Structures are given as C-alpha cells and as structure tokens.
Amino acid sequence: MSMAGFDLLRHGDTGKASYRGQLDDALTEQGWAQLRQAVQGRQWQRIVTSPLQRCAAFARELAAQRGVPLAVAEGLAEYHFGHWQGVPIAQIAEQDGEALAAFWADPWQNPPPGAETLAQFAARLHAALALYAPAKEERVLVVTHGGVIRLLRCWAEGRSFADMAGIDVPHASFQHLPWPLPERPL
C-alpha cells in the first residue's frame, strides 16, 4: 500500500547547462530514453505535468500509451530565474558572484534579479498541486522540474529552503511527495 501523495518525476536530459527556468527546452534523445526507462513497471491513475515541453511531451506520450487522464498544470512550471535564466552559471559567478552566493546561501531572501520570489514559487506550486490532490490510494504522477522537486522536498521535510541547492535530483528520477503538505508559513 502506497503512502498518499504524488510521485514526482523530473524531466529527462535537455542537453542544456544553466538555470533554464521557464525556457521551453526540448528533451534530447537521451532524455526521452531516461524517462521511458524510469516509468517501466510503474502505474498511475492520473498524470499531471508542467506545461513546458521537456515535461509535457513525455507526459502526453505516457498518458496516451497507458490510457490515463492527463492534466497540464501551468503552476507546475519551473522557477523563473529572472535575468539569470539561460545564462551559464560560470558567467553569473563571474559577473554577479555576490548575488549568486547570496541566492545559494538563502534563496528565500535573495532571489535572482528579476526573478519570482521563493514565496511566490511555493504558493504557485501548492495551489497547482491542490487542484490535483490524489484521492485515497490513488497514484498520481507529476512530471516536473528539479527546482520544483527541491522546493517541495524542503517544504515536506521541514528543511530550510537554503538546503535546496544541496538536494540532488537527477534527470528522470522519482521522489515521493506526501500530501497534504504540512502547514508552513510562506
């Protein structure tokens, strides 16, 4: 018997290395293969996905193959990194090193320039998941992003959001998210 909650699946490889955020990257062939392998032998009653194609394209394929309902949740898009979106991290470190260090040390208080705050991000994710909350014993797959999974894990585990950068979320990896999330001030 599974715990109530969501199965979070991070998208596969996109071949891009930077804070991609809400840039709409496609999966590489390797990314497709990673995801297809990850879901083998697993079943869900519903699938919910981020609207970005690195998640949604695979979610559409899987839902069609398995004959399960699919919902596209705009609120599950990756964190918006503002002016850092798409910029190689090495370049940010060189040009804006103090701000990058402050973001890594305390992302809640120090978002990137022009980015959404983590409070906005957390509220957006919670609202999106609340719309698709699993019924008792229902298995719901959420195809989403590394930043989404990191923030939700910190929330669920009662960890500081400053821990986000240290949470390893490989491409095409699963994380279980208990639902409902514990009360936490945002």
CYANA upper distance limits for C-alpha pairs under 8 A (distance plus 0.5 A):
  1 MET  CA    137 GLU  CA      8.07
  2 SER  CA    137 GLU  CA      7.31
  3 MET  CA    137 GLU  CA      7.98
  3 MET  CA    178 PRO  CA      7.44
  4 ALA  CA    134 PRO  CA      7.68
  4 ALA  CA    136 LYS  CA      6.95
  4 ALA  CA    137 GLU  CA      6.63
  4 ALA  CA    138 GLU  CA      7.92
  4 ALA  CA    139 ARG  CA      8.34
  4 ALA  CA    178 PRO  CA      6.42
  4 ALA  CA    179 TRP  CA      6.53
  5 GLY  CA    133 ALA  CA      8.04
  5 GLY  CA    134 PRO  CA      6.84
  5 GLY  CA    139 ARG  CA      7.92
  5 GLY  CA    140 VAL  CA      7.93
  5 GLY  CA    176 HIS  CA      7.53
  5 GLY  CA    177 LEU  CA      5.93
  5 GLY  CA    178 PRO  CA      4.75
  5 GLY  CA    179 TRP  CA      4.88
  5 GLY  CA    180 PRO  CA      7.71
  6 PHE  CA    134 PRO  CA      7.71
  6 PHE  CA    139 ARG  CA      7.26
  6 PHE  CA    140 VAL  CA      5.77
  6 PHE  CA    141 LEU  CA      6.49
  6 PHE  CA    142 VAL  CA      7.12
  6 PHE  CA    176 HIS  CA      6.43
  6 PHE  CA    177 LEU  CA      5.61
  6 PHE  CA    178 PRO  CA      7.01
  6 PHE  CA    179 TRP  CA      7.55
  7 ASP  CA    139 ARG  CA      7.91
  7 ASP  CA    140 VAL  CA      6.69
  7 ASP  CA    141 LEU  CA      5.35
  7 ASP  CA    142 VAL  CA      6.51
  7 ASP  CA    174 PHE  CA      7.04
  7 ASP  CA    175 GLN  CA      6.49
  7 ASP  CA    176 HIS  CA      5.26
  7 ASP  CA    177 LEU  CA      6.78
  8 LEU  CA    141 LEU  CA      6.60
  8 LEU  CA    142 VAL  CA      5.33
  8 LEU  CA    143 VAL  CA      6.59
  8 LEU  CA    144 THR  CA      7.36
  8 LEU  CA    149 ILE  CA      7.56
  8 LEU  CA    174 PHE  CA      6.00
  8 LEU  CA    175 GLN  CA      5.61
  8 LEU  CA    176 HIS  CA      6.49
  8 LEU  CA    177 LEU  CA      7.33
  9 LEU  CA    141 LEU  CA      7.67
  9 LEU  CA    142 VAL  CA      6.55
  9 LEU  CA    143 VAL  CA      5.35
  9 LEU  CA    144 THR  CA      6.57
  9 LEU  CA    145 HIS  CA      8.27
  9 LEU  CA    172 ALA  CA      6.53
  9 LEU  CA    173 SER  CA      6.15
  9 LEU  CA    174 PHE  CA      5.15
  9 LEU  CA    175 GLN  CA      7.14
 10 ARG  CA     55 CYS  CA      8.34
 10 ARG  CA    143 VAL  CA      6.47
 10 ARG  CA    144 THR  CA      5.62
 10 ARG  CA    145 HIS  CA      5.54
 10 ARG  CA    146 GLY  CA      6.52
 10 ARG  CA    149 ILE  CA      8.07
 10 ARG  CA    169 VAL  CA      7.90
 10 ARG  CA    170 PRO  CA      7.90
 10 ARG  CA    171 HIS  CA      6.17
 10 ARG  CA    172 ALA  CA      5.45
 10 ARG  CA    173 SER  CA      6.15
 10 ARG  CA    174 PHE  CA      7.26
 11 HIS  CA     31 GLY  CA      7.93
 11 HIS  CA     35 LEU  CA      7.54
 11 HIS  CA     54 ARG  CA      6.55
 11 HIS  CA     55 CYS  CA      5.84
 11 HIS  CA    143 VAL  CA      6.98
 11 HIS  CA    144 THR  CA      6.55
 11 HIS  CA    145 HIS  CA      6.63
 11 HIS  CA    171 HIS  CA      6.31
 11 HIS  CA    172 ALA  CA      5.82
 12 GLY  CA     27 LEU  CA      6.93
 12 GLY  CA     28 THR  CA      8.34
 12 GLY  CA     30 GLN  CA      7.98
 12 GLY  CA     31 GLY  CA      4.43
 12 GLY  CA     32 TRP  CA      6.83
 12 GLY  CA     34 GLN  CA      6.38
 12 GLY  CA     35 LEU  CA      6.33
 12 GLY  CA     54 ARG  CA      7.74
 12 GLY  CA    171 HIS  CA      5.18
 12 GLY  CA    172 ALA  CA      5.38
 13 ASP  CA     27 LEU  CA      6.39
 13 ASP  CA     28 THR  CA      6.53
 13 ASP  CA     30 GLN  CA      6.88
 13 ASP  CA     31 GLY  CA      4.57
 13 ASP  CA     32 TRP  CA      8.26
 13 ASP  CA     34 GLN  CA      8.21
 13 ASP  CA    171 HIS  CA      6.43
 13 ASP  CA    172 ALA  CA      8.40
 14 THR  CA     25 ASP  CA      6.95
 14 THR  CA     26 ALA  CA      6.49
 14 THR  CA     27 LEU  CA      4.99
 14 THR  CA     28 THR  CA      5.63
 14 THR  CA     31 GLY  CA      6.80
 14 THR  CA     54 ARG  CA      7.76
 15 GLY  CA     27 LEU  CA      8.13
 15 GLY  CA     28 THR  CA      6.89
 16 LYS  CA     20 ARG  CA      8.10
 17 ALA  CA     88 PRO  CA      7.13
 18 SER  CA     85 GLN  CA      8.01
 18 SER  CA     86 GLY  CA      6.08
 18 SER  CA     87 VAL  CA      6.25
 18 SER  CA     88 PRO  CA      5.02
 18 SER  CA     89 ILE  CA      6.14
 19 TYR  CA     81 PHE  CA      7.31
 19 TYR  CA     84 TRP  CA      7.21
 19 TYR  CA     85 GLN  CA      5.76
 19 TYR  CA     86 GLY  CA      5.94
 19 TYR  CA     87 VAL  CA      7.05
 19 TYR  CA     88 PRO  CA      7.56
 19 TYR  CA     89 ILE  CA      7.60
 20 ARG  CA     25 ASP  CA      8.47
 20 ARG  CA     81 PHE  CA      8.25
 20 ARG  CA     85 GLN  CA      5.95
 20 ARG  CA     86 GLY  CA      5.42
 20 ARG  CA     87 VAL  CA      8.45
 21 GLY  CA     78 GLU  CA      5.71
 21 GLY  CA     79 TYR  CA      5.82
 21 GLY  CA     80 HIS  CA      5.53
 21 GLY  CA     81 PHE  CA      6.20
 21 GLY  CA     85 GLN  CA      6.34
 21 GLY  CA     86 GLY  CA      7.95
 22 GLN  CA     52 LEU  CA      7.79
 22 GLN  CA     77 ALA  CA      7.13
 22 GLN  CA     78 GLU  CA      6.16
 22 GLN  CA     79 TYR  CA      7.28
 22 GLN  CA     80 HIS  CA      6.22
 22 GLN  CA     81 PHE  CA      8.38
 22 GLN  CA     85 GLN  CA      8.16
 23 LEU  CA     52 LEU  CA      8.41
 23 LEU  CA     85 GLN  CA      7.96
 23 LEU  CA     86 GLY  CA      7.76
 24 ASP  CA     52 LEU  CA      5.98
 24 ASP  CA     53 GLN  CA      6.58
 24 ASP  CA     54 ARG  CA      7.62
 25 ASP  CA     52 LEU  CA      8.05
 25 ASP  CA     53 GLN  CA      7.09
 25 ASP  CA     54 ARG  CA      6.44
 26 ALA  CA     53 GLN  CA      6.34
 26 ALA  CA     54 ARG  CA      5.46
 27 LEU  CA     31 GLY  CA      5.71
 27 LEU  CA     32 TRP  CA      6.77
 27 LEU  CA     53 GLN  CA      8.26
 27 LEU  CA     54 ARG  CA      5.70
 28 THR  CA     32 TRP  CA      6.93
 29 GLU  CA     33 ALA  CA      6.76
 30 GLN  CA     34 GLN  CA      6.58
 31 GLY  CA     35 LEU  CA      6.86
 31 GLY  CA    171 HIS  CA      8.21
 31 GLY  CA    172 ALA  CA      8.24
 32 TRP  CA     36 ARG  CA      6.67
 32 TRP  CA     58 PHE  CA      7.74
 33 ALA  CA     37 GLN  CA      6.61
 34 GLN  CA     38 ALA  CA      6.63
 34 GLN  CA    171 HIS  CA      8.00
 34 GLN  CA    172 ALA  CA      6.28
 35 LEU  CA     39 VAL  CA      6.96
 35 LEU  CA     58 PHE  CA      8.09
 35 LEU  CA    172 ALA  CA      5.74
 36 ARG  CA     40 GLN  CA      7.22
 38 ALA  CA    172 ALA  CA      6.75
 38 ALA  CA    173 SER  CA      7.67
 39 VAL  CA     43 GLN  CA      8.46
 43 GLN  CA    139 ARG  CA      8.03
 44 TRP  CA     68 VAL  CA      8.14
 44 TRP  CA    138 GLU  CA      8.08
 44 TRP  CA    139 ARG  CA      5.34
 44 TRP  CA    140 VAL  CA      6.01
 44 TRP  CA    141 LEU  CA      6.74
 45 GLN  CA     68 VAL  CA      6.54
 45 GLN  CA     69 PRO  CA      7.92
 45 GLN  CA    138 GLU  CA      6.90
 45 GLN  CA    139 ARG  CA      6.08
 45 GLN  CA    140 VAL  CA      6.51
 46 ARG  CA     68 VAL  CA      6.11
 46 ARG  CA     69 PRO  CA      5.70
 46 ARG  CA     70 LEU  CA      6.67
 46 ARG  CA    139 ARG  CA      7.44
 46 ARG  CA    140 VAL  CA      5.47
 46 ARG  CA    141 LEU  CA      6.88
 47 ILE  CA     59 ALA  CA      7.54
 47 ILE  CA     63 ALA  CA      7.30
 47 ILE  CA     68 VAL  CA      7.61
 47 ILE  CA     69 PRO  CA      6.79
 47 ILE  CA     70 LEU  CA      5.34
 47 ILE  CA     71 ALA  CA      6.91
 47 ILE  CA    140 VAL  CA      6.21
 47 ILE  CA    141 LEU  CA      5.23
 47 ILE  CA    142 VAL  CA      6.42
 47 ILE  CA    143 VAL  CA      8.08
 48 VAL  CA     59 ALA  CA      8.19
 48 VAL  CA     70 LEU  CA      6.21
 48 VAL  CA     71 ALA  CA      5.24
 48 VAL  CA     72 VAL  CA      6.31
 48 VAL  CA     73 ALA  CA      7.13
 48 VAL  CA    132 TYR  CA      8.09
 48 VAL  CA    140 VAL  CA      7.84
 48 VAL  CA    141 LEU  CA      6.65
 48 VAL  CA    142 VAL  CA      5.27
 48 VAL  CA    143 VAL  CA      6.90
 49 THR  CA     55 CYS  CA      6.79
 49 THR  CA     56 ALA  CA      6.20
 49 THR  CA     59 ALA  CA      6.91
 49 THR  CA     70 LEU  CA      8.13
 49 THR  CA     71 ALA  CA      6.88
 49 THR  CA     72 VAL  CA      5.49
 49 THR  CA     73 ALA  CA      6.40
 49 THR  CA     76 LEU  CA      7.44
 49 THR  CA    142 VAL  CA      5.98
 49 THR  CA    143 VAL  CA      5.18
 49 THR  CA    144 THR  CA      6.61
 50 SER  CA     55 CYS  CA      6.39
 50 SER  CA     56 ALA  CA      6.54
 50 SER  CA     72 VAL  CA      6.49
 50 SER  CA     73 ALA  CA      6.04
 50 SER  CA     74 GLU  CA      6.59
 50 SER  CA     75 GLY  CA      7.78
 50 SER  CA     76 LEU  CA      5.19
 50 SER  CA     77 ALA  CA      5.43
 50 SER  CA     78 GLU  CA      8.28
 50 SER  CA    142 VAL  CA      8.46
 50 SER  CA    143 VAL  CA      6.87
 50 SER  CA    144 THR  CA      5.91
 50 SER  CA    145 HIS  CA      8.45
 51 PRO  CA     55 CYS  CA      7.50
 51 PRO  CA     56 ALA  CA      6.08
 51 PRO  CA     72 VAL  CA      6.20
 51 PRO  CA     73 ALA  CA      6.81
 51 PRO  CA     74 GLU  CA      6.09
 51 PRO  CA     76 LEU  CA      7.85
 51 PRO  CA     77 ALA  CA      6.74
 52 LEU  CA     56 ALA  CA      6.37
 52 LEU  CA     77 ALA  CA      6.97
 53 GLN  CA     57 ALA  CA      5.70
 53 GLN  CA     58 PHE  CA      8.43
 54 ARG  CA     58 PHE  CA      7.72
 55 CYS  CA     59 ALA  CA      6.72
 55 CYS  CA    143 VAL  CA      6.15
 55 CYS  CA    144 THR  CA      6.44
 55 CYS  CA    145 HIS  CA      8.32
 56 ALA  CA     60 ARG  CA      6.48
 56 ALA  CA     72 VAL  CA      7.86
 56 ALA  CA    143 VAL  CA      7.96
 57 ALA  CA     61 GLU  CA      6.92
 58 PHE  CA     62 LEU  CA      6.64
 59 ALA  CA     63 ALA  CA      6.49
 59 ALA  CA     70 LEU  CA      8.01
 59 ALA  CA    143 VAL  CA      7.19
 60 ARG  CA     64 ALA  CA      6.62
 60 ARG  CA     70 LEU  CA      7.60
 61 GLU  CA     65 GLN  CA      6.68
 62 LEU  CA     66 ARG  CA      6.51
 63 ALA  CA     67 GLY  CA      6.09
 63 ALA  CA     68 VAL  CA      5.58
 63 ALA  CA     69 PRO  CA      6.89
 63 ALA  CA     70 LEU  CA      6.57
 64 ALA  CA     68 VAL  CA      7.42
 73 ALA  CA     77 ALA  CA      8.26
 73 ALA  CA    128 ALA  CA      6.85
 74 GLU  CA    128 ALA  CA      8.09
 75 GLY  CA    124 ARG  CA      5.96
 75 GLY  CA    125 LEU  CA      6.22
 75 GLY  CA    127 ALA  CA      7.89
 75 GLY  CA    128 ALA  CA      5.62
 76 LEU  CA    124 ARG  CA      8.04
 76 LEU  CA    125 LEU  CA      6.27
 76 LEU  CA    128 ALA  CA      6.91
 76 LEU  CA    129 LEU  CA      8.45
 76 LEU  CA    144 THR  CA      7.06
 76 LEU  CA    148 VAL  CA      7.82
 77 ALA  CA    144 THR  CA      7.62
 77 ALA  CA    145 HIS  CA      7.88
 77 ALA  CA    148 VAL  CA      8.38
 78 GLU  CA    144 THR  CA      7.93
 78 GLU  CA    145 HIS  CA      6.18
 78 GLU  CA    146 GLY  CA      8.19
 78 GLU  CA    147 GLY  CA      6.78
 78 GLU  CA    148 VAL  CA      6.56
 79 TYR  CA    116 GLU  CA      7.84
 79 TYR  CA    121 PHE  CA      6.95
 79 TYR  CA    147 GLY  CA      6.78
 79 TYR  CA    148 VAL  CA      7.47
 80 HIS  CA     85 GLN  CA      7.65
 80 HIS  CA    115 ALA  CA      6.08
 80 HIS  CA    116 GLU  CA      6.36
 81 PHE  CA     85 GLN  CA      5.36
 81 PHE  CA    111 PRO  CA      8.47
 81 PHE  CA    112 PRO  CA      6.63
 81 PHE  CA    113 PRO  CA      8.36
 81 PHE  CA    114 GLY  CA      7.85
 81 PHE  CA    115 ALA  CA      5.29
 81 PHE  CA    116 GLU  CA      7.55
 82 GLY  CA    112 PRO  CA      6.77
 82 GLY  CA    113 PRO  CA      6.38
 82 GLY  CA    114 GLY  CA      4.75
 82 GLY  CA    115 ALA  CA      4.20
 82 GLY  CA    116 GLU  CA      7.55
 83 HIS  CA    112 PRO  CA      7.57
 83 HIS  CA    113 PRO  CA      6.26
 83 HIS  CA    114 GLY  CA      6.15
 83 HIS  CA    115 ALA  CA      7.45
 84 TRP  CA     92 ILE  CA      7.63
 84 TRP  CA    112 PRO  CA      7.22
 84 TRP  CA    113 PRO  CA      7.89
 87 VAL  CA     91 GLN  CA      7.28
 87 VAL  CA     92 ILE  CA      7.32
 88 PRO  CA     92 ILE  CA      7.02
 89 ILE  CA     93 ALA  CA      6.58
 90 ALA  CA     94 GLU  CA      6.74
 91 GLN  CA     95 GLN  CA      6.57
 92 ILE  CA     96 ASP  CA      5.74
 92 ILE  CA     97 GLY  CA      6.87
 92 ILE  CA    100 LEU  CA      7.48
 93 ALA  CA     97 GLY  CA      4.63
 93 ALA  CA     98 GLU  CA      8.32
 93 ALA  CA    100 LEU  CA      6.81
 96 ASP  CA    100 LEU  CA      6.78
 97 GLY  CA    101 ALA  CA      6.59
 98 GLU  CA    102 ALA  CA      6.64
 99 ALA  CA    103 PHE  CA      6.60
 99 ALA  CA    110 ASN  CA      7.98
 99 ALA  CA    112 PRO  CA      7.60
100 LEU  CA    104 TRP  CA      6.76
100 LEU  CA    112 PRO  CA      7.93
101 ALA  CA    105 ALA  CA      6.58
102 ALA  CA    106 ASP  CA      6.48
102 ALA  CA    107 PRO  CA      7.64
102 ALA  CA    110 ASN  CA      6.44
103 PHE  CA    107 PRO  CA      4.86
103 PHE  CA    108 TRP  CA      8.31
103 PHE  CA    109 GLN  CA      8.20
103 PHE  CA    110 ASN  CA      5.42
103 PHE  CA    111 PRO  CA      6.28
103 PHE  CA    112 PRO  CA      7.21
104 TRP  CA    162 ALA  CA      7.18
104 TRP  CA    165 ALA  CA      7.00
105 ALA  CA    162 ALA  CA      6.28
106 ASP  CA    110 ASN  CA      6.52
106 ASP  CA    161 PHE  CA      7.72
106 ASP  CA    162 ALA  CA      5.35
107 PRO  CA    111 PRO  CA      5.96
107 PRO  CA    118 LEU  CA      7.48
107 PRO  CA    161 PHE  CA      7.36
107 PRO  CA    162 ALA  CA      6.43
108 TRP  CA    117 THR  CA      7.34
108 TRP  CA    118 LEU  CA      5.83
108 TRP  CA    119 ALA  CA      7.54
108 TRP  CA    161 PHE  CA      7.09
108 TRP  CA    162 ALA  CA      7.76
111 PRO  CA    115 ALA  CA      6.66
111 PRO  CA    116 GLU  CA      7.60
111 PRO  CA    117 THR  CA      6.29
111 PRO  CA    118 LEU  CA      7.73
116 GLU  CA    120 GLN  CA      6.74
116 GLU  CA    121 PHE  CA      7.14
117 THR  CA    121 PHE  CA      6.75
118 LEU  CA    122 ALA  CA      6.39
119 ALA  CA    123 ALA  CA      6.62
119 ALA  CA    186 LEU  CA      5.98
120 GLN  CA    124 ARG  CA      6.58
121 PHE  CA    125 LEU  CA      6.72
122 ALA  CA    126 HIS  CA      6.61
122 ALA  CA    151 LEU  CA      7.67
122 ALA  CA    152 LEU  CA      8.23
122 ALA  CA    186 LEU  CA      7.99
123 ALA  CA    127 ALA  CA      6.59
123 ALA  CA    186 LEU  CA      8.01
124 ARG  CA    128 ALA  CA      6.72
125 LEU  CA    129 LEU  CA      6.67
125 LEU  CA    148 VAL  CA      8.00
126 HIS  CA    130 ALA  CA      6.50
127 ALA  CA    131 LEU  CA      7.11
128 ALA  CA    132 TYR  CA      7.62
129 LEU  CA    133 ALA  CA      6.52
133 ALA  CA    179 TRP  CA      7.88
133 ALA  CA    180 PRO  CA      8.40
134 PRO  CA    138 GLU  CA      6.00
134 PRO  CA    139 ARG  CA      7.29
134 PRO  CA    140 VAL  CA      6.75
134 PRO  CA    179 TRP  CA      8.46
144 THR  CA    148 VAL  CA      7.31
144 THR  CA    149 ILE  CA      7.99
145 HIS  CA    149 ILE  CA      6.79
146 GLY  CA    150 ARG  CA      6.59
146 GLY  CA    169 VAL  CA      6.43
146 GLY  CA    170 PRO  CA      8.37
147 GLY  CA    151 LEU  CA      6.65
147 GLY  CA    164 MET  CA      8.29
148 VAL  CA    152 LEU  CA      6.66
149 ILE  CA    153 ARG  CA      6.50
149 ILE  CA    169 VAL  CA      8.06
149 ILE  CA    175 GLN  CA      8.10
150 ARG  CA    154 CYS  CA      6.79
150 ARG  CA    164 MET  CA      5.76
150 ARG  CA    165 ALA  CA      8.26
150 ARG  CA    167 ILE  CA      6.77
150 ARG  CA    169 VAL  CA      7.94
151 LEU  CA    155 TRP  CA      6.75
151 LEU  CA    161 PHE  CA      7.14
151 LEU  CA    164 MET  CA      6.71
152 LEU  CA    156 ALA  CA      6.52
152 LEU  CA    177 LEU  CA      8.00
153 ARG  CA    157 GLU  CA      6.33
153 ARG  CA    159 ARG  CA      8.45
153 ARG  CA    177 LEU  CA      7.66
154 CYS  CA    158 GLY  CA      6.34
154 CYS  CA    159 ARG  CA      5.14
154 CYS  CA    160 SER  CA      6.79
154 CYS  CA    161 PHE  CA      6.35
154 CYS  CA    163 ASP  CA      7.59
154 CYS  CA    164 MET  CA      7.27
155 TRP  CA    159 ARG  CA      6.86
155 TRP  CA    160 SER  CA      8.41
155 TRP  CA    161 PHE  CA      8.10
155 TRP  CA    181 LEU  CA      7.86
155 TRP  CA    182 PRO  CA      8.12
155 TRP  CA    184 ARG  CA      7.95
156 ALA  CA    177 LEU  CA      7.65
156 ALA  CA    178 PRO  CA      7.63
156 ALA  CA    181 LEU  CA      6.24
156 ALA  CA    182 PRO  CA      6.90
159 ARG  CA    163 ASP  CA      7.35
160 SER  CA    164 MET  CA      8.36
163 ASP  CA    167 ILE  CA      7.28
169 VAL  CA    173 SER  CA      7.06
